[in-house]
Amino acid sequence: MAAGVSCITVDGFLAARDAERAARLWCDAGGRTAAVSVRLEETGDPTSSDSSIAARGERRLARAVDLARLFRCRRIVLSGIMIDDPDGAWTASMGARLKEEGEAEWEAWRAELQERRRAVREDRIERLCRQLHRWAREQDGLAFALAPDTDPRALLGPEEIGWALSELPRVGFWHHTGAAAGLDWLGITPSASWLSGLSGSLCGVYLSDCQGVECELLPGAGAVPLSDWETFRSPSLARIIKAEGPVPPWALRQALAEVRDRLL
């Protein structure tokens, strides 16, 4: 297998026309799939109060279940669940404000972000728990995990994931090192808070580096010290390198070598 890759996660958006061929080639080659990854966005989220958005989210989860069967894996990793922004105006202004405004304006944006999260999080997490209870009951043997998201508007912070895990014994925590570092850099969530409260439920980790708001760099390409990853040495833990965009083979080989030196 290329660059020594033996375990992957599958994006829940993988097109049906590609999935069967990819699954056949991967599984026939002896590859192992740790999980199917699903990001619940504004356009498809089963926890939404908008029935059409919730229905699209249901279909997205159903698609993830189909992919899990194709790739012979037993876990679905969920991230996202964004705060409500019906007309998109606040979302559209976020990038410009981050880039152009001063510290006072950014502090005001962060305060507004936290207020929007507090206003909806209990209801949305309760809906998530109901959904996962049902899916776990209907899909015997399939497990779920909740993960940090790179988008600061996502509702799944350490406290919210902790609430869900206390209600859902078959759900685990899947860490994302780059997302955690990016949210810490933005002043949203301290990176240490994820593992301080959730390490007992840790079942997998996306290994990404981070530089500012670029949260899905290859290990060694950003500012996160690899020494911070010592807690991920357990061989029973699913460890997946997650990087955004096309990755040159030489860069992937270098990242794999660094991860092996640190974690194996």
C-alpha positions as CSV (number, residue, x, y, z in Angstrom):
1,M,0.0,0.0,0.0
2,A,1.2,3.5,-0.8
3,A,3.5,5.1,1.8
4,G,2.7,2.2,4.2
5,V,-0.9,3.3,4.7
6,S,-2.9,0.4,6.3
7,C,-5.8,2.2,7.9
8,I,-8.1,5.0,6.7
9,T,-11.3,6.8,7.4
10,V,-13.9,7.3,4.7
11,D,-15.6,10.7,4.0
12,G,-19.3,10.4,4.3
13,F,-19.6,12.5,1.1
14,L,-18.0,9.9,-1.0
15,A,-20.1,9.5,-4.2
16,A,-22.1,6.3,-4.6
17,R,-20.5,5.7,-8.1
18,D,-17.0,5.8,-6.5
19,A,-17.7,4.0,-3.2
20,E,-18.2,0.4,-4.4
21,R,-15.1,0.4,-6.6
22,A,-13.0,2.1,-3.9
23,A,-14.2,-0.3,-1.2
24,R,-13.6,-3.4,-3.3
25,L,-10.0,-2.3,-4.2
26,W,-9.2,-1.2,-0.6
27,C,-10.6,-4.3,1.1
28,D,-9.2,-6.7,-1.4
29,A,-5.8,-5.2,-0.8
30,G,-6.1,-6.0,2.9
31,G,-6.8,-2.4,4.0
32,R,-8.6,-1.6,7.2
33,T,-11.1,1.2,7.6
34,A,-11.3,2.7,11.1
35,A,-14.5,4.8,10.6
36,V,-16.7,6.7,8.2
37,S,-16.5,10.4,8.9
38,V,-19.6,12.6,8.6
39,R,-19.7,16.4,9.1
40,L,-23.1,17.7,10.0
41,E,-23.4,21.1,8.4
42,E,-26.1,23.7,8.0
43,T,-27.4,22.0,4.8
44,G,-27.9,18.6,6.4
45,D,-28.2,18.2,10.1
46,P,-30.6,15.8,11.9
47,T,-30.6,18.0,15.0
48,S,-31.9,21.1,13.1
49,S,-35.4,22.5,13.9
50,D,-35.9,22.9,10.2
51,S,-37.6,19.8,8.9
52,S,-36.0,19.8,5.5
53,I,-32.5,20.3,6.9
54,A,-33.1,17.6,9.4
55,A,-34.4,15.2,6.7
56,R,-31.2,15.8,4.7
57,G,-29.2,15.1,7.8
58,E,-31.0,11.8,8.2
59,R,-30.2,10.9,4.7
60,R,-26.6,11.8,5.2
61,L,-26.4,9.5,8.2
62,A,-28.1,6.7,6.3
63,R,-25.5,7.1,3.6
64,A,-22.7,6.8,6.2
65,V,-24.2,3.6,7.4
66,D,-24.2,2.2,3.8
67,L,-20.5,3.3,3.5
68,A,-19.6,1.6,6.8
69,R,-21.0,-1.7,5.4
70,L,-19.2,-1.3,2.1
71,F,-15.9,-0.6,3.8
72,R,-16.4,-3.2,6.5
73,C,-16.0,-0.8,9.4
74,R,-18.0,-0.6,12.6
75,R,-17.8,3.1,13.5
76,I,-19.2,6.5,12.3
77,V,-17.4,9.7,13.5
78,L,-19.6,12.8,13.7
79,S,-18.5,16.4,13.8
80,G,-20.0,19.8,13.2
81,I,-23.6,20.7,14.3
82,M,-23.4,24.4,13.5
83,I,-25.1,27.2,15.3
84,D,-28.2,28.6,13.6
85,D,-27.6,31.2,11.0
86,P,-30.7,31.1,8.7
87,D,-29.8,33.9,6.3
88,G,-26.1,33.3,6.3
89,A,-25.3,37.0,7.0
90,W,-23.4,36.4,10.2
91,T,-21.5,33.5,8.8
92,A,-20.6,35.5,5.7
93,S,-19.2,38.4,7.7
94,M,-17.0,36.1,9.9
95,G,-14.0,35.8,7.6
96,A,-13.9,39.5,6.9
97,R,-14.1,40.4,10.6
98,L,-11.3,37.9,11.5
99,K,-9.0,39.3,8.9
100,E,-9.7,43.0,9.0
101,E,-11.0,44.1,12.4
102,G,-9.1,44.9,15.5
103,E,-8.9,43.0,18.8
104,A,-11.9,44.7,20.4
105,E,-14.1,43.7,17.4
106,W,-12.8,40.1,17.5
107,E,-13.5,39.9,21.3
108,A,-17.1,41.1,20.6
109,W,-17.4,38.4,17.9
110,R,-16.2,35.7,20.2
111,A,-18.7,36.8,22.9
112,E,-21.5,36.7,20.4
113,L,-20.4,33.3,19.2
114,Q,-20.5,31.9,22.8
115,E,-23.9,33.5,23.4
116,R,-25.3,31.9,20.2
117,R,-23.9,28.5,21.2
118,R,-25.4,28.8,24.7
119,A,-28.8,29.7,23.3
120,V,-29.2,26.4,21.3
121,R,-26.8,23.9,22.6
122,E,-29.0,22.0,25.1
123,D,-31.8,21.5,22.7
124,R,-29.5,20.5,19.8
125,I,-27.5,18.0,21.9
126,E,-30.7,16.5,23.3
127,R,-31.9,15.9,19.7
128,L,-28.5,14.4,18.8
129,C,-28.7,12.0,21.7
130,R,-32.2,10.9,20.6
131,Q,-31.0,10.4,17.1
132,L,-28.0,8.3,18.1
133,H,-30.0,6.2,20.5
134,R,-32.3,5.3,17.6
135,W,-29.5,4.7,15.1
136,A,-27.6,2.5,17.6
137,R,-30.7,0.5,18.3
138,E,-31.5,0.0,14.6
139,Q,-27.9,-0.6,13.5
140,D,-26.8,-3.4,15.8
141,G,-23.0,-3.6,16.1
142,L,-22.4,-0.1,14.7
143,A,-20.7,2.4,17.0
144,F,-20.6,6.2,16.9
145,A,-18.0,8.8,18.0
146,L,-18.1,12.6,18.4
147,A,-15.2,14.7,17.3
148,P,-14.1,18.4,17.4
149,D,-14.6,20.4,14.2
150,T,-12.3,23.0,12.6
151,D,-15.2,25.5,12.3
152,P,-15.5,27.7,15.5
153,R,-19.3,27.8,14.9
154,A,-19.6,24.0,15.7
155,L,-21.5,23.2,18.8
156,L,-19.6,20.1,19.8
157,G,-17.2,21.4,22.4
158,P,-15.7,19.4,25.2
159,E,-18.6,20.1,27.6
160,E,-21.3,19.3,24.9
161,I,-19.6,16.0,23.9
162,G,-19.3,15.2,27.6
163,W,-23.1,15.6,28.0
164,A,-23.7,13.3,25.1
165,L,-21.3,10.6,26.3
166,S,-23.0,10.6,29.7
167,E,-26.3,9.7,28.0
168,L,-24.9,7.3,25.3
169,P,-22.7,4.4,26.6
170,R,-22.0,3.2,23.0
171,V,-20.6,6.5,21.8
172,G,-17.0,7.5,22.1
173,F,-14.7,10.5,21.7
174,W,-12.6,10.9,18.6
175,H,-10.0,13.6,19.0
176,H,-8.8,16.0,16.2
177,T,-5.4,17.5,17.1
178,G,-5.5,20.2,14.5
179,A,-9.0,21.3,15.2
180,A,-8.2,21.5,18.9
181,A,-5.1,23.6,18.3
182,G,-7.0,25.9,15.9
183,L,-9.8,26.6,18.4
184,D,-7.2,27.2,21.1
185,W,-5.4,29.7,18.8
186,L,-8.7,31.5,18.2
187,G,-9.4,31.7,21.9
188,I,-12.5,29.6,21.7
189,T,-11.6,26.4,23.5
190,P,-8.3,25.6,25.4
191,S,-6.7,22.6,23.6
192,A,-6.0,20.8,26.9
193,S,-9.7,20.8,27.8
194,W,-10.6,18.1,25.3
195,L,-8.5,15.3,26.8
196,S,-8.7,16.5,30.4
197,G,-12.4,15.5,30.5
198,L,-12.8,13.1,27.6
199,S,-9.7,10.9,27.6
200,G,-11.5,8.0,29.2
201,S,-13.8,7.7,26.2
202,L,-11.1,8.2,23.6
203,C,-11.4,5.7,20.8
204,G,-9.6,7.4,17.9
205,V,-7.7,10.5,16.8
206,Y,-7.1,12.5,13.7
207,L,-3.5,13.6,13.7
208,S,-3.3,17.0,12.1
209,D,-0.9,19.9,12.5
210,C,-2.1,23.6,12.8
211,Q,-0.8,27.0,11.9
212,G,-3.2,29.8,12.9
213,V,-6.6,28.9,11.3
214,E,-5.1,26.3,9.0
215,C,-6.1,23.2,11.1
216,E,-5.6,20.2,8.8
217,L,-1.9,20.3,7.9
218,L,0.3,17.2,7.8
219,P,2.1,16.4,11.1
220,G,5.3,18.4,11.3
221,A,4.0,21.1,8.9
222,G,2.6,23.4,11.6
223,A,3.2,24.7,15.1
224,V,1.9,21.8,17.2
225,P,4.8,20.0,18.9
226,L,4.7,16.2,18.3
227,S,5.6,15.8,21.9
228,D,2.0,16.8,22.7
229,W,0.9,13.5,21.1
230,E,2.5,11.2,23.6
231,T,-1.0,10.3,25.0
232,F,-1.8,8.6,21.6
233,R,0.8,5.9,21.9
234,S,-1.7,3.1,22.7
235,P,-1.8,0.6,19.8
236,S,-5.5,0.0,20.5
237,L,-6.2,3.6,19.5
238,A,-7.2,4.3,15.9
239,R,-4.7,7.0,14.7
240,I,-5.4,8.6,11.3
241,I,-3.4,11.3,9.6
242,K,-5.9,13.9,8.4
243,A,-4.8,16.6,5.9
244,E,-6.7,19.0,3.7
245,G,-6.2,19.1,0.0
246,P,-4.0,17.1,-2.3
247,V,-1.0,15.6,-0.5
248,P,2.3,14.8,-2.4
249,P,3.5,11.3,-1.7
250,W,6.8,12.5,-0.5
251,A,5.1,14.8,2.1
252,L,2.9,11.9,3.3
253,R,5.9,9.6,3.6
254,Q,7.7,12.3,5.7
255,A,4.6,12.8,7.9
256,L,4.2,9.0,8.4
257,A,7.9,8.7,9.4
258,E,7.5,11.5,12.0
259,V,4.4,9.9,13.5
260,R,6.0,6.5,13.6
261,D,9.1,7.9,15.4
262,R,6.8,9.6,18.0
263,L,4.0,7.1,18.5
264,L,5.3,3.6,17.7
